């Protein structure tokens, strides 16, 4: 309990000097974005193959409205693409493809939202920590110069050790932030690739259905 006591933790952080507050704010922002993205990707995952096949069965039966209703409870990017394609199923294939690309880009932007915050925090946190350390060492040597003697060596050593906490804080924040930024960036790239592949299948579902409908009409 003593090690994780709030007062002890706050005292430890406050030893980081003037950079402790910016670093603390950066850590809170980083944690908030990480939690938000974890929730986002958990809520927006879908099985594109099963989803497309399920919708394809309804479309083959001519039940476009039923397919759209089926997609209402889905939150993944592929569900958004499917519902968009079905809503424009009577339009020209080139127009449908253009709309799907626009929707796909919008979905990617949603997935990338706030990731730049993690990138910036991972980059500047060590620099803020290093700046805090430099400021702390300068302050310690100023004290030594004013004291004008070696009698304050213990005080100076204590001041330098406290200043190094600032660097430690910067690294503690930057390392996990950089890891999660890399994880989420790879996640977005994977999702974008899956969406590109899904667009081909979705176009087949919409255009094949219309082609079959036209054949039945003119036969």
C-alpha positions as CSV (number, residue, x, y, z in Angstrom):
1,X,0.0,0.0,0.0
2,X,2.9,2.3,0.8
3,X,4.5,2.1,-2.7
4,X,1.2,2.7,-4.5
5,X,-0.1,5.4,-2.0
6,X,-1.4,8.4,-3.9
7,X,0.6,10.9,-1.9
8,X,3.8,8.9,-2.5
9,X,3.2,8.8,-6.2
10,X,2.4,12.5,-6.3
11,X,5.5,13.3,-4.4
12,X,7.6,11.2,-6.8
13,X,6.0,13.0,-9.8
14,X,6.5,16.4,-8.3
15,X,10.3,15.7,-8.0
16,X,10.3,15.8,-11.8
17,X,10.5,19.6,-11.7
18,X,8.7,22.1,-13.9
19,X,8.2,19.5,-16.7
20,X,6.2,17.2,-14.4
21,X,2.9,18.9,-15.2
22,X,3.2,18.8,-19.0
23,X,4.3,15.1,-18.8
24,X,1.4,14.3,-16.5
25,X,-1.0,15.9,-19.0
26,X,0.6,14.0,-21.8
27,X,0.2,10.7,-20.0
28,X,-3.5,11.4,-19.3
29,X,-4.1,12.3,-23.0
30,X,-2.2,9.2,-24.1
31,X,-4.2,6.9,-21.8
32,X,-7.5,8.5,-22.9
33,X,-6.7,8.0,-26.6
34,X,-5.5,4.4,-26.1
35,X,-8.7,3.5,-24.2
36,X,-10.9,5.2,-26.9
37,X,-9.2,3.4,-29.7
38,X,-9.4,0.0,-27.9
39,X,-13.1,0.5,-27.4
40,X,-13.5,1.7,-31.0
41,X,-11.8,-1.3,-32.6
42,X,-13.6,-3.7,-30.3
43,X,-17.0,-2.3,-31.3
44,X,-16.2,-2.0,-35.0
45,X,-15.0,-5.5,-35.8
46,X,-16.9,-7.7,-38.2
47,X,-16.4,-10.9,-40.1
48,X,-16.5,-9.5,-43.6
49,X,-16.7,-12.9,-45.3
50,X,-19.7,-14.1,-43.3
51,X,-21.4,-10.7,-43.5
52,X,-21.1,-10.4,-47.2
53,X,-22.3,-14.0,-47.8
54,X,-25.3,-13.4,-45.5
55,X,-26.2,-10.2,-47.4
56,X,-25.6,-11.9,-50.7
57,X,-28.2,-14.6,-49.9
58,X,-30.8,-11.9,-49.2
59,X,-29.9,-9.9,-52.3
60,X,-30.1,-13.1,-54.5
61,X,-33.6,-13.5,-53.2
62,X,-34.4,-9.9,-54.2
63,X,-34.8,-8.8,-50.6
64,X,-32.8,-5.5,-50.7
65,X,-34.9,-4.0,-47.8
66,X,-34.3,-7.1,-45.7
67,X,-30.5,-6.9,-46.4
68,X,-30.5,-3.2,-45.3
69,X,-32.4,-4.1,-42.1
70,X,-29.9,-6.9,-41.5
71,X,-27.0,-4.3,-41.7
72,X,-28.6,-1.9,-39.2
73,X,-27.2,-3.7,-36.2
74,X,-23.7,-4.0,-37.7
75,X,-21.1,-1.3,-36.9
76,X,-18.0,-2.5,-38.8
77,X,-16.6,-0.7,-41.9
78,X,-17.7,-3.5,-44.2
79,X,-21.3,-3.1,-43.0
80,X,-21.1,0.5,-43.9
81,X,-19.8,-0.3,-47.4
82,X,-22.5,-2.9,-47.9
83,X,-25.4,-0.6,-46.8
84,X,-24.0,2.1,-49.0
85,X,-23.7,-0.2,-52.0
86,X,-27.3,-1.5,-51.5
87,X,-28.6,2.0,-51.1
88,X,-27.1,2.9,-54.6
89,X,-27.7,-0.6,-56.2
90,X,-29.8,0.9,-59.0
91,X,-27.1,3.3,-60.1
92,X,-24.2,2.9,-62.6
93,X,-21.4,0.5,-61.4
94,X,-18.8,3.3,-61.8
95,X,-20.9,5.6,-59.6
96,X,-21.3,2.8,-57.0
97,X,-17.6,2.3,-57.0
98,X,-16.9,6.0,-56.6
99,X,-19.3,6.2,-53.6
100,X,-17.8,3.2,-52.0
101,X,-14.3,4.7,-52.3
102,X,-15.5,7.9,-50.6
103,X,-17.1,5.9,-47.8
104,X,-14.0,3.8,-47.4
105,X,-11.8,6.9,-47.1
106,X,-14.2,8.3,-44.5
107,X,-14.1,5.0,-42.5
108,X,-10.3,5.0,-42.6
109,X,-10.3,8.6,-41.3
110,X,-12.5,7.5,-38.4
111,X,-10.0,4.7,-37.6
112,X,-7.1,7.1,-37.7
113,X,-8.8,9.7,-35.6
114,X,-6.6,10.9,-32.6
115,X,-3.7,8.6,-33.6
116,X,-1.6,11.7,-34.3
117,X,-1.9,12.6,-30.6
118,X,-0.2,9.3,-29.7
119,X,2.5,10.0,-32.3
120,X,3.2,13.5,-31.0
121,X,3.2,12.3,-27.3
122,X,5.6,9.4,-28.1
123,X,7.9,11.9,-29.8
124,X,7.9,14.8,-27.4
125,X,7.7,13.0,-24.0
126,X,11.4,12.0,-23.9
127,X,12.3,15.5,-25.0
128,X,10.2,17.1,-22.2
129,X,11.8,14.7,-19.7
130,X,15.3,15.6,-20.9
131,X,14.5,19.3,-20.8
132,X,13.2,18.9,-17.2
133,X,16.5,17.1,-16.3
134,X,18.6,19.8,-17.9
135,X,16.6,22.5,-16.1
136,X,17.0,20.6,-12.8
137,X,20.8,20.2,-13.2
138,X,21.2,23.9,-14.1
139,X,19.2,24.8,-11.0
140,X,21.4,22.5,-8.8
141,X,24.6,24.1,-10.1
142,X,23.1,27.5,-9.5
143,X,22.6,26.5,-5.9
144,X,26.2,25.2,-5.7
145,X,27.5,28.5,-7.2
146,X,25.5,30.6,-4.7
147,X,26.6,28.4,-1.8
148,X,30.2,28.7,-2.9
149,X,31.5,25.5,-1.3
150,X,31.5,21.7,-1.4
151,X,29.5,21.4,1.8
152,X,26.3,21.3,-0.3
153,X,27.4,18.2,-2.4
154,X,24.7,16.0,-0.8
155,X,22.1,18.6,-1.6
156,X,23.4,18.9,-5.2
157,X,23.4,15.1,-5.7
158,X,19.9,14.9,-4.4
159,X,18.8,17.7,-6.8
160,X,20.4,15.9,-9.8
161,X,18.8,12.6,-8.8
162,X,15.4,14.3,-8.6
163,X,16.0,16.0,-12.0
164,X,16.6,12.6,-13.5
165,X,13.1,11.5,-12.5
166,X,11.9,13.9,-15.3
167,X,13.7,11.8,-17.9
168,X,12.4,8.6,-16.4
169,X,8.8,10.0,-16.6
170,X,9.3,10.9,-20.2
171,X,10.5,7.4,-21.1
172,X,7.7,5.7,-19.1
173,X,5.1,7.7,-21.0
174,X,6.8,7.5,-24.5
175,X,7.5,3.7,-24.6
176,X,3.9,2.4,-24.1
177,X,2.5,5.2,-26.2
178,X,4.8,4.4,-29.1
179,X,3.9,0.7,-28.8
180,X,0.1,1.4,-28.9
181,X,0.6,3.9,-31.8
182,X,2.4,1.2,-33.8
183,X,-0.3,-1.3,-32.9
184,X,-3.2,0.9,-33.9
185,X,-1.5,2.1,-37.1
186,X,-1.0,-1.5,-38.2
187,X,-4.6,-2.2,-37.3
188,X,-5.8,0.6,-39.6
189,X,-3.6,-0.6,-42.5
190,X,-5.0,-4.1,-42.1
191,X,-8.5,-2.9,-42.0
192,X,-7.9,-0.7,-45.0
193,X,-6.6,-3.7,-46.9
194,X,-9.6,-5.8,-45.9
195,X,-11.9,-3.0,-47.0
196,X,-10.3,-2.9,-50.4
197,X,-10.7,-6.6,-50.9
198,X,-14.3,-6.4,-49.6
199,X,-15.2,-3.7,-52.1
200,X,-14.6,-6.2,-55.0
201,X,-16.9,-8.7,-53.4
202,X,-19.5,-6.0,-52.6
203,X,-19.5,-4.8,-56.2
204,X,-20.0,-8.4,-57.3
205,X,-23.0,-8.8,-55.0
206,X,-24.7,-5.6,-56.3
207,X,-23.8,-5.8,-60.0
208,X,-24.5,-9.6,-60.3
209,X,-27.9,-9.2,-58.7
210,X,-28.8,-6.4,-61.1
211,X,-27.5,-8.4,-64.0
212,X,-29.6,-11.4,-63.0
213,X,-32.6,-9.1,-62.6
214,X,-32.2,-7.7,-66.1
215,X,-31.9,-11.2,-67.6
216,X,-35.1,-12.2,-65.9
217,X,-36.8,-9.0,-67.1
218,X,-35.9,-9.5,-70.7
219,X,-36.3,-13.3,-70.9
